[in-house]
Amino acid sequence: MCWPNYIDESTLSGGQWSASLPLSQLMSATTADVAESVGLDPANTQFDITLPRFRTIAVVALNNHNLSVSARCRVTMFRDTQAQNEIWNSGWQNAWPAIYSTAELNWEDSNFWSGRPYEEDRKDFTPLGWVFLDRLQVARRVRVEIDDPTNSDGAVRLGRCFLGNSWQPTYNASYGIQYGYDIGTEFETAGNANMTEYADVKTPKRTVSFSLDHLDADEGARRALALQRQQGLHGEVLYTEFLEITNPVAFSRAFIGRLSSADPLAHPYYATYTNSISIKEIL
């Protein structure tokens, strides 16, 4: 679980972005507010995030993007605000990871080995790209570069940017973790004999619920309760079960959401604390 999102306190610069859809849209809490680049030149589709003070960074993510299946991204960390002292570089990575397993595909499918979606399938998935650092970095400036020369939209569009620290509990969640969807579709029923139903279709939001049953006093107070105190029921939390995106399951189990409830920290027996966590996706 990753929080808080440092993007709101940061300064954005670099690249070339539309006057009507500026780079500052990456700071909007409304994911549908996107920034749009001027063309697809890599010099125009990059941007820098300058932090007001040193922050510990674990992940950089881009939500609601329009990047094509062939797009690549690179994240670079700098110790200084002038971007002279480079401390970490992700190298170029695919914007879209493997989503399908080989069991879902036919030998004749062109994506049999890569597992990535076809271009026309992108609309079936929440467009979220992320880079987890192999170790935490304390940085003042972060550069995000995007290489997507064949994007059919003629421009790169990016929604909310997420830049934050993380907590990986010492002991995994207990068995019984539940993944699902919150489907808010509503129905109106006609007054005819058949009671015909008309659906007002809503986009399903992913959910996850799990219990951390082996926390020590430090994790319970400084992590589990800190998550509730700092993020409340409205703040963003990036959740993932896998740090490596090579596993096709990883993409379906990674999303930016918010806490659905604030469950109490329990102390059932000596030196052990428990806490239940529920998260619902933000779209």
Secondary structure, DSSP 8 states (H G I E B T S, - for coil): -EEEEGGGG-EEE-S-B-SSS-GGGGG-SSTT--EEBSSS-TTTS-EEEEEEEEEEEEEEEEES----TT-EEEEEEESSTTS-SEEEE---EESS---S-GGGS-TTSTTTTT----GGGGGGS--EEEEEEEEEEEEEEEEEEEE-TT-TTSS-EE--EEEEEE---SS---TT-EEEEE---EEEE-SSTT--EEEE----EEEEEEEEEEE-HHHIIIIIHHHHHHHTTTS-EEEES-S-TTSHHHHHTEEEEEES-----EEEETTEEEEEEEEEE--
